[in-house]
Amino acid sequence: MFGGPNDTFSFLHMAHRMFLGGETLRAATDWAAHTTHSFYVARALLALLERKTYGIYHTVSPGVPTYLEIAQYLAGQMGVPPKLIQPSTRQEIGLAAGRPKRLELSIKMWIEDFGAPLPDWKKGIADFVAERKPSARSAGPKNIRAQRPIKH
C-alpha cells in the first residue's frame, strides 16, 4: 500500500524520492505483489462499513506487477530516464526479511459484492505522482467520501 500525505516509507515513496534526486534504484525482477493506493483502500473500507457486510475481502488493486515493473511505470509517469533503474534480484537487494516471490490475493468476492475492482495499480501510481506535485500538496488532503467510484 502506498500514497497519502503520511506515506514516507513505501517502496513508491522511496523510489519517487530517489528519482527526484537522480539516484539509481535497485528494483527486484523476481518479486511481485499487489500495489494499491491507500486512498482506494480507504474508500473500500467506507463502502464495507456503509453496507455493513461481513466476510474477508481483499481490497487490493488488480494486477500483480514485479517491483521492476512498478519502478519502470513510476519512472515513466515522472519522466525519469530508465537508466536510473537497476534490475536486481531479491537476493542482490538483500531484504532484511524473507518474502514470497509472488503475493497474489483473490478479489473475486469484492467484485461479486461491489460490482467492480478497485482502480488498477497503474492508475494508483499516476494518482501518487499527481498528488506529489507542488500544486496538489498545497490543495490539502482529498475528501474520501466526495469521490467514490465503488459500486454498492
C-alpha positions in Angstrom: 0.0 0.0 0.0 1.2 3.5 -0.8 0.1 7.1 -1.1 -1.5 9.8 1.0 0.1 12.6 3.0 1.7 10.3 5.6 3.4 7.9 3.2 7.1 8.2 4.0 8.0 4.5 4.0 6.6 2.7 1.0 8.6 1.5 -2.0 7.0 4.1 -4.2 7.8 6.9 -1.8 11.4 5.8 -1.7 11.6 5.3 -5.5 10.0 8.7 -6.1 12.5 10.5 -3.7 15.4 8.7 -5.3 14.3 9.5 -8.9 13.9 13.2 -7.9 17.4 13.2 -6.6 18.8 11.5 -9.7 19.8 8.4 -7.8 19.8 4.8 -9.1 17.1 2.5 -7.8 17.5 -1.3 -7.5 14.2 -3.0 -8.3 13.5 -6.7 -8.0 12.7 -8.7 -11.1 11.7 -11.8 -9.1 9.4 -10.2 -6.5 5.7 -9.4 -7.4 2.8 -8.2 -5.3 -0.3 -6.1 -5.5 0.4 -2.4 -5.2 -2.6 -0.4 -4.1 -3.1 3.3 -3.3 -4.2 3.9 0.3 -6.9 6.3 -1.0 -8.6 3.3 -2.8 -8.4 1.2 0.3 -9.9 3.9 2.4 -12.8 4.3 0.0 -13.3 0.5 0.0 -13.4 0.4 3.8 -16.0 3.1 3.8 -18.1 1.1 1.3 -17.7 -2.0 3.6 -18.8 -0.1 6.7 -21.8 1.6 4.9 -23.0 -1.7 3.6 -22.4 -3.5 6.9 -21.2 -6.6 5.2 -19.2 -9.4 6.7 -16.5 -11.7 5.4 -12.9 -11.5 4.2 -12.4 -9.0 1.3 -9.1 -8.4 -0.3 -9.2 -4.8 -1.1 -6.3 -4.6 -3.5 -5.8 -3.2 -7.0 -5.9 -5.8 -9.7 -2.6 -6.9 -11.2 0.5 -8.3 -9.6 3.5 -6.4 -11.1 7.1 -7.1 -10.2 8.9 -4.3 -8.3 10.8 -3.7 -11.5 7.6 -3.1 -13.4 6.4 -0.8 -10.6 9.6 1.2 -10.8 9.5 1.4 -14.6 6.0 2.7 -14.6 6.7 5.2 -11.9 9.8 6.4 -13.8 7.6 6.8 -17.0 5.0 8.8 -15.1 7.7 11.1 -13.7 9.6 11.5 -17.0 12.7 9.9 -15.4 15.2 8.1 -17.7 15.0 4.3 -17.4 18.8 4.2 -16.8 18.1 5.2 -13.1 16.6 1.7 -12.6 18.9 -1.2 -12.0 17.2 -4.6 -12.3 18.1 -6.8 -9.4 17.0 -10.0 -7.7 15.7 -10.1 -4.1 18.9 -11.8 -3.0 21.0 -9.0 -4.6 18.9 -6.3 -2.9 19.4 -8.1 0.5 16.0 -7.6 2.0 16.0 -7.8 5.8 13.0 -10.2 6.0 12.0 -13.1 3.8 9.2 -12.5 1.4 7.3 -14.7 -1.1 8.3 -14.4 -4.7 4.7 -13.6 -5.7 1.9 -12.5 -3.5 -1.5 -12.6 -5.2 -4.8 -12.1 -3.4 -8.2 -13.0 -4.9 -10.5 -10.0 -5.4 -13.4 -12.3 -6.6 -15.6 -11.7 -3.5 -15.1 -8.0 -3.7 -16.1 -7.9 -7.4 -19.1 -10.1 -6.7 -20.4 -8.0 -3.9 -19.4 -4.5 -5.1 -19.6 -4.9 -8.9 -16.1 -3.7 -9.9 -12.5 -4.0 -8.7 -10.6 -1.1 -7.2 -8.7 1.0 -9.7 -5.7 -0.8 -11.1 -2.1 -0.3 -9.9 -1.1 1.9 -12.9 -3.9 4.4 -12.0 -2.8 4.3 -8.4 0.8 5.2 -9.4 -0.5 8.0 -11.7 -2.5 9.4 -8.8 0.5 9.1 -6.5 2.7 11.1 -8.9 -0.1 13.7 -9.3 -0.6 14.1 -5.5 3.2 14.8 -5.1 3.2 17.8 -7.4 3.6 21.1 -5.6 0.1 22.3 -6.6 -1.5 19.2 -5.3 0.3 19.3 -1.9 -0.9 22.9 -1.3 -4.5 21.9 -2.0 -4.7 19.8 1.1 -6.0 16.2 1.6 -8.7 14.8 -0.6 -12.2 14.2 0.7 -12.5 10.4 0.7 -16.3 10.5 0.6 -16.5 13.0 -2.2 -15.1 10.7 -4.9 -16.3 7.1 -4.7 -16.4 5.1 -7.9 -17.0 2.0 -5.9 -20.5 0.5 -6.6 -22.7 -0.6 -3.7 
